[in-house]
Amino acid sequence: MQQRLQKLIATAGIASRRHAEELITSGQVNVNGKIVTELGSKADPATDHIKVKGRLINSLLQQHENIYVLLNKPRGYLSSMADPEGRPLVTELIPSSLGRLHPVGRLDFNTEGLLLLTNDGEFTNVVTAARNRIPKVYKVKVKGMPPDNAIERLRRGISIDEGERTAPAEVRQLRSTEANGWFEITLHQGRNQQIRRMFDAIGHSVTKLKRTRIGLIDDRMLATGQWRILTDIEVRRLKNVRAKKTAPPIKNVRAQKARPPIRPKRG
């Protein structure tokens, strides 16, 4: 059966559907020896030879098993598949026996907390699509204690760059000291370094940031550096973005300790 190429590439776990579209338009996909650059083009993996960056993906489509992992990311790891600077990657914290997994969205290098990894490009597209507005909850420590009127600006939405304004956010004060304030922030959008930029805009820089919830997944018992496979119900809830927001959080199950790789010493 013929299917859109971007869907087939995503199903093979090569990339998200959005990235698959970029691969197509940049001429890195060919079908039966012919380069295809038009979005919406279709192919049948049962009869057509489909290559991405010169690699035949038909066998991946035949043997593909979707895997969904939840990782409590430590600080000092990059949410990427590769890094020219040689920095540690979150994919190195997951056993290679699970196959090639990619991060769903990103957490900054110095941000810790919950991060999804998968080989399911369609799942990645659903979770990261701006229109689906899956809420993500963070705990934030900032320098000093912002005044109430500044916090209200964050709740309403704030300009973080020229012409760029954040969507309304839920902001709840947790505690404060003379030197620091602690807050819980719920976002429904995912702009680059958004929380750090929001607090910079009101003059209070972030010193610690941790994501504690994705949608209805709340794994307080998943220690930093641990990972586990998502349950079927968790996957369904993330795919069904219209699930009731009042449903109880999903607790931790069968967490496993990630083993950071042994990195060669530099001379």
N, C-alpha and C positions, 0 to 999 in steps of 0.2 A: 504494500500500500504506500502510495506517495505521501510524503509529509514535507513540511517546510524545512529547509536546510538548517535554519537557526535552531529549530526545535530538536532536530536530530543531533546536532552538535552538543546542545545542552544535555540531552538525554545520555549521550556517551560520556558525559562528565568532563569534557574538554574545557568548557567555559560556561558562564552564565549566558542566557539568551541574548542579553544586551551586548556582551563581549563577542558572542558568536556573530552578531550582525556586523560588528566592526571587522571581524576576520573575513567575512564575506566581501564587504565593500572595499577592503584593502587588497583583494586578490589572492588571499591565502587559502581559498577553498576551491577544489576542482571536483567535477563529477565526470566519470568516464574519460578522464584525460583532458577535459576542457575547463578552463577557469570560469567560475561563476561569480559575478559581482552584483547581481541584481537581487535585492531583498524580496522575499516572497517566492523565490525559486524553490522547486520541490524535487525530491528524489525518492526512490524506493530502495531501502537498504537490502532488500532481498534480491534485487536485480542490478542495481547500480553500484559502481565503485566510487566511494566518497572519501576524499583525502582532505585533511586539514594540516597545513604546513608540511605537506609531503607525507603525512602519516595516514595510512588506511584506518578508518574508524569502524568499518563494518563489524569486525570481531568484537569491538567494545560494545556495540549495540546488541549483539547476540548474547554476550555473557554478562551484560551490565546488571549489577545489583545496587540499588540505591542505599547509601549509608548516610546516617545523620549523627553527628557527634556534637556534644556540648562540652566545651572546655572552659575552665576558670583560668583565664590567661594571666600569667605573672607580668610584672613590669619588665621592660627590657627585651621584649619580643616583638617582631614586626608582623603585622597581619597581611602577609603577602606570600606568594609562591616562590619568589626569588628576590635577591638583593645584591646589587653590584658591589656594595660596600662590605658584604660578608657578615652582616648583622644576624643574630639568631632569629629564626622564623617560627611562627606558631605551628607550622606543619611538622617541625622537628620534635614537637612534644607528643605527637600522635604516632602509634606504631605503624611502620611501613606495611605491615600485613593487612591494614585496612585499605590499602590502595591509595591512589592519588586523590586527595581531598583538597578543596579550596575553601578559604574563609568566606563566610556569608557577611558581606559588609566589612567594616574595619573597626579596630580599636587602636588608638594612638600607641606609639612605641612605649610611652611612659604611663599608659593607662592600663589598669588591670580589670578583670571581671569576666562576665559571661560572653562567650563568643561561639557561634555555630560554625561548623565545618561540614562539608558534604561533597558528594560527586554528582549531585542532582542539580543541573542548571536551571530547570523549571522552578524548583523549590527556592533557589537563590533569587530568582526573578520576582517571585511572589513576596518573599520576606523583605526584600530591599526596595520594592516599588514604592515610590512616594505616595501614590494614590491609596495604598492600603493602610498607611499610617499605623503600623504596629507599634504600640508604645514600648519605650525602653526607659528603664529607671536607673538612676545613678546616685551614688553617694559622693558628695563633693566637700572637700576641705579648702577654704580660701583664707588668704591673709586678711586679718582684720575682720570687723563685723559690718557688713553693708547696712545702710539705713533702710527703713521700711519703704521709703519712696523708690529707692533703687531696686529693691526686690520686686516691687509692684511693676516696674518697667520690664523686668524679665518676664513676669507673668503675662503681660500684655503683648510682648514681642518687642524686640529692640534692634536697632540698626547696628550691625557688626562690621559692615564695610559700606563704602559708598554704593547706594542703590540696592543693598542686600539687607533684608529684614527677616528676623526669625519669626516663626509661628508662635502663638501663645504657648506657654509652658506651665506645667504645674510645679510650684516651688514650695517646699515645706521646710521650715527651720527645725533642725534636730537639736542642736545645742550650740553654745558659744563660750569662748574664754576671752580674756583680754587681748589675746594675740590672734585668735582664729575663730571662724564661723563654720559650722557644719550644716549642710543642706541635703535634702532629697529632691532630685529634679526628675520630672517625667517629660520626655520629649516624644513628639509624634512625627519628627522629621530627622534626617541624619546628615546634616552638613558637616564638612570637614572641620574637626576641632571645634565644634559648635559651642560646647559648654565653656571651654577655656576662653573662647573669643567673647562669649556673652559676659563673663565676669570681668574680663579685661576692659570691656566697654563701660563698666561701672566703677572701674578703678580698684578691683580686688582680684588679684591673680590667684589661680588655682594651684594648690600645692599637692593635692592628692585627689585622684578621680578613679572611681570603680563602678562598673556596670553591674547591677544586682538583679535585674530582671529583663527578660525579653518576652513581650506579650504576657502570657500567663505562666511562663516558666520562671520559677523563683527557687534557686538552689542554694539556700543558705548553708547547707551542710556539705557543699562541694568545695573542698579546700583549694586554695591557690595551687595551681599546677596539676590538679586532678581533672579527669575527663570521664565521660561515660557516653554510651549510645542512647539517643533519644528513644522514648517509648513510642509505639504506634499512635497512641492518643495525643501525644505531644506534637508529633508530625502533623496529624490531622488538624489540630487546633491552630497551628501556625499557618497551614495552608488555607484553613477556613477563617479568613480575617474578620468575618462577621460574627465569630463566636462571642457569646455574652461576656462582657468585660467583668461581670460580677462573679464569674466562676472562680472557685478557690484556686490559689496557686498550686502548681505541681511540685511536689517535693522531690528530694534527691533519691536516686536509685542506683545502686551498684557503681559507685564512683571508683575510678582507678587512678593511681598516681602516675603522672607523666614523668618520664625520665629524660631530663635534658641531655642532648647529645654531647659526647666528648669532642671538644673542638681542639684542633691542633694549635700548639703554641707557636706564636710568631717570633721569629728570630730578631 
